[in-house]
Every structure is written in structure tokens, then in C-alpha cells.
Amino acid sequence: MKIAILSKGSANYSTKRLKEEALARGHEVRVINYAKCYVTVESGNPVIRYEGQEIRDVDVIVPRIAASLTKYGTSIVRQFEMQGVFTTSSSIAIVRSRDKLRSTQLLARAGVGIPKTVFARETADLDDVIQLAGGAPLVIKVARGTHGNGVVLAETNKAAKAVMQAFYVEGVSFLVQEYIAESAGTDIRAIVVGGKVVASMKRQSLDDDFRSNLHQGGEGTSIKLTDEERKTAQKAAKAMGLTICGVDMMRSDRGPLVLEVNSSPGFIIEKVTGRNVASVIVDYIEQNARGKRRKDRVGA
């Protein structure tokens, strides 16, 4: 098959691993910087151009869209979809996963465990928001963010109000979530491919940072999920309409709570767990790319 990996850089570890595994299976692989693609939109003729030439004869695309380029990147993915090209992640699923409120609403609707969350902006009664979320300490998040950026721990009600007021001044919508003390500084990342958990690790902060993201200096260790955690990860992926994703969870006294579902998870987990995630993804492509296109059934 002719596979195009949509990525900003061929030197990216995840991109390199996908390319290596696909080439080892005898597929033709091309890394395309989607940020440099441009499209022609006209009736019945969805054209995509890159480096001065039209992209044709692609069987599969693997989107690796950066959060900062979600809107532009998904428009390129959508153009490939208009051509009938198989994609490992649909454009609409990527868009919904990047909106923290939208994804939290969908997870809640599906009955997935999540931290209690309040969404607000400038018109909110801040004291009421704080009380609804359970009172300080609280975690306050920008509605759109990644790698732990735009996430603040407010240890007192006064600090929480100050952070929310600062976001108000900037015109930023935010989420206020209960703080799960028993899971401070740790979380779990599970990689789901085709509805199955294929790798999992625990991430631990190395200092006093309550965030455990590896991008924030956290450390990963291989971990075996409980049945409840595995089912939660699978349920979260399904709720988001993502066949390939990373599900971030916390262990709480009331069971696993999902923090985020990442549509372009990194493959550093391979180094931590020894699991060949890239190979499993190529397996998924080989088994599904020739079949009937799945309809998105999330409905939101």
C-alpha cells in the first residue's frame, strides 16, 4: 500500500517508527508536512498539492497533527477524506479530541469516569464555580492545551479566583476540576489501537509538579492495567470515535478517571514498555484500509 504519514518532521521519533515498520512490511511510505500542503476546493474535484505537485494515489494517511495546527491540519485530513482515502484518525475525531470541554462532555455522556468539572468564562460567579468543583485545591485548565501546558493547581480558593480572573482578562475559557489528591503527580497512559489496549505506562513527576506529562519532566514506567482501567481506556476511545489514541487516566478512590484522550500519542511508550506500538498500528492499517469506511457515530 501507499501510505502517507502527515507529520511536520520526518525526524520525529513517532514518525520514524511508523515509517520503519511500514517499510519493513513492503509498503511505500512518504512523510508529508501537512503544514505545507494546500488544497483546491471545487465541485467533485478535491485536490491536494505539496511541493508544487498534486498528491495522488495515496491509499492510507496516518495523521500526526500538532495541537497548534489542529484547524489547518484537520482541513488537510478532511481533503484526503473527500478523496476517499483511508485515515487512521478522522478529521472530526481529531478536532473533538483537541477541545477539552467537548471531549469531557462526550466522556461524561458515555459514562466514563472523569474528575468533576465546571466550565466557565467571564460571566461566571467565581465563588459558585469553586464550590461546584468541590473547593480548593483545584485544577484549572485552559479549554485548549496540550502536554500539560495551560494547567494550574490552585491550592486555595483565593488562588483559584486569581487564576480564573487572569484567564478572564485574557478572554480565555477554562475548566475547573476537582483535585484528586491520591493521584497527585502520577497518571496512566494507555495506547488503544482498534479498540484494544496495546501498551500502558505510569507517568510520575520527578519534582513537586502535580503534572506527570513526560514533556514536563515526568518519568515513565511500564504498568499492567486492571480490568477496570483497561475497559475505561477502551470506552473512552470509543466515546471519542478514535481507533488509535492515547488515554490518560488517574487512579482515584472511586476508580479510574479519564483526564484526556490524545489523538496523536507519542511513541516514547515503546521505550518504556518494550511494546512495538508502531507495528500494531501497521497491523491495523493492513487489516482495515481495504475495507468499508467506518462512519463516525459519536454525533457531537
N, C-alpha and C positions, 0 to 999 in steps of 0.2 A: 504493500500500500504506500501511497504518497502522503506523508504526514508532515504537517506544518506546525511547529511549536511557536506560538505567539509570545514572544518574550523580548524585553528591552535589551537583554545582553546574553550572548552565547556563552560568556564566561560564568554566568550564574550557575551555582552548584546544581540546583534542581533541574535547570535546563540541560546542563551537560549530562546528567544522569539519565534523563529521559531520552536524549539523543543517542547515548551509548547503547542503551537497552534496545531501542528500536532498530538501530543499525545492526546490532548483533543478531536480530531476527530476520534480517534481509530486507527491511523496509527502506524506502527512500525518505530521508529526513531533511527538512530545511528549517532553519531558525529565522523567523521573520520579526523584525522590530515593528510591532503594530503601531507604535507612535509615529512611524514614518510612512505608514500606509495612507492612502487617500482613496475615496470612492466616488463613483458616478452613480447618481440615483435617477433612474428613468424607468418608465413603464416596461416591465418584462425583461430588463437587462441590467441586473445588479453587477456592476464592475468594481473590482478592487485592483489598485495599482500600487506597485512598490518598486522603488529604484528605477522609475521610468518605464516599467513594463507591467503588463496586465498579469495578474496571478490566475492561472488556470490549472485544471487537472489536479486539484487537491482533494484527497479522499477524506482526510481527518484533520481537524485542528485541535490543538491542546492549548487552551488559553492560560497564560501565566500573566494576568493583568495586575499591574501595580495599583494600590489603593488610590494613589494620587492621580491616576489616569483612568479611573473607572469609567467615566462617561465616554471618553473618546475610545478607550479600549473595547468597551462593550458594543459601541457602534460598529466597530470593525468586525467583531464576532457576529453581530446581527447580520451584517452584509454577507458573510460566509453562509450563515443560516439561510438567507434568501436564495443562495445558490444551491441549497440542498446538501451542503457539506456537513458531515457528522462532526459534532463538537462534544468534547468530554464534559463540558460545563456550558449550559445555555446562557445566553446573554442576560435573560431576565433573572435567572438564579444568581448570577454574579452580582447584579445590581441590588437585589434584595438582601444578599448577604452582607453588603457593604453599608447598609443602613441599620444602625444598631437598634433603633426603635422598631422599625419594620420587622426585623428578624426576631426581636424579643416578643413582639406581638404574635408572630406566627408560631414560635415555640410554645408560648402560653396557650394558644388555641389548640395545639396538638397535644397538650397535656404533658409537655416536657418540663421537668423541674428546672426552675430558674430562680435567682435571687429576686426578692420583692423589689419592684422597680416603679419609679414615678417619673413621668416625662413632663418637662415644664419649659417655659421661656420667660419673657418679661412680665406677663400679666399674672404670673402665679403668686399666690400667698406663700412666701418662703417658709414661714413658721409651719404652715399646714403641710407643705411638701416634706419638710423634715420629719414631722410626726407620722405622716403616712408611710414613710420609708423606714420607720422604726426608731428614729432618733440617732444621734451620733454614738459611735463613729459611723460615718457613711462614705460610700464611694461615689464620686461624681465624675461622669464621663461626658465628653463631647459626643454628640449623636453620631458623628462620623469620625473615625480614627482607627489606627492600627498599630501593632507592635507595642501596645501599652502606652502610646502617646495620647495626650489629652485625657488622662485618667488621674484623678486626685483623691487622696484619702483625707477626709476632714475628720479630725479626732474630736472636735467639739461642735455643738450647734452653732456657736458664734463663727467658727472657722467655715462651717458649711455655708452659712449665709454669705460670708465674704466671698467665697468661691463662686457661688451662684450669682451674686451681684456683679462680679467681674465678668462672668460669661454674658450677663445681661447687657453690660456696657458694650461688649463686642458684638452683640446681636446674635449670639450663638445658642442654639437649642441644646439642652443637656438632659442626661438621665441621672437620676439619683437612686442608688441601690443600697440595700442593706449590706452591712459588713459581716462577712462570715468569719468570725474570729478563729474558729477551729481549723480553718484552711489558709490562714494568713501566710502569704509568701510562697504558697505552693498551689499548683494546679496540675491537671492531667491533660495531655494532648493525645487524642486518638485519631488515627487516619482511617477514614472509611472509603472503600472503593467498591462500587457496585453493591452497596448495601451490607458489606461485611467489614468488620474492623480488622485491619491487616497489620497494624503496628500501634504501640502505645507507650508513652513515657510519662514520668512525673517530672515536672519542672520546679526547681527550688531556687529562690533568690539567695544570693550569696552575702547579702548585707541586710540592712533593716528595711529595704524596699519591699512593700507589700505586693508588688507586681513580680510575677515569676517568669515573664517572657524572656526567651534566650536573647532577644535583641536588647533587653535591658540588663544583661549580665547574668541571667539565671543559668542554672546548671541542670542538665537533663540526665535521668537515669531510667533504664528500662523497667517496666512495671507490668504486672498481669492484672487486667481489669476484673472486677467482679461481674457476675452475670447482669446485675442491675446496671452497672456502668456501661457494659457493652451494649445492652439494649437501649439505654438512654442515648448513646452516641448514634446508633442506627436510627432511632426515632427522630433525633434532631436533624440528621442528614436528609431523611425523607421529608420532614416538615419544610425544609428549605428547598427541596427539589434539586439537591446536589448529589450526583452519583460519585463524585470524587471531592473530598473535603477533609479538613481538619476540624475536629470538635474539641473545644476547650471546656473542661469541666472542673468543678471543685467538689471535694468530699466534705459534706456537711453532716450534722447530726440527724438531718431528715433525709439523707440520701444524696445522690449526685445532682449538682445544679449546673446547668449549662451556661457558660459565660458568652460564648461566641462560636459561630460556625464559619470557618475560613475557606473561601472558595479557591484559594491558591496557596495551599500549605507548603511550607518549605520541606526539603528532604533531609535536613540535618538529623532528623529522627532515625535515618538509616545508620548513621554513625553511632548513635546512642544504643539502638536496639539490635543492629545486625540484620534487620529485615530489609529485603530488597523491594522497597516500595515502587520504584520505577518499573521494575519487571512486572509487578502485579498490575500496574496501570496499562502497560503494553498488552498484557493478557486481556484486560477488559476491552481495550480497543479492538483487538483481534476477534473477540467473541461478539462484539456488538455493532461495530462500524458498518457491517454489511446488512444489518437487519433493518426493520422498520423504525423510523424515527419516533422516539417517545414524545408524547405530548406532555407539556407542563400542566400538572393538575393541582398545583398549590392554590391558585385562584386569588392571589393577593401579592 
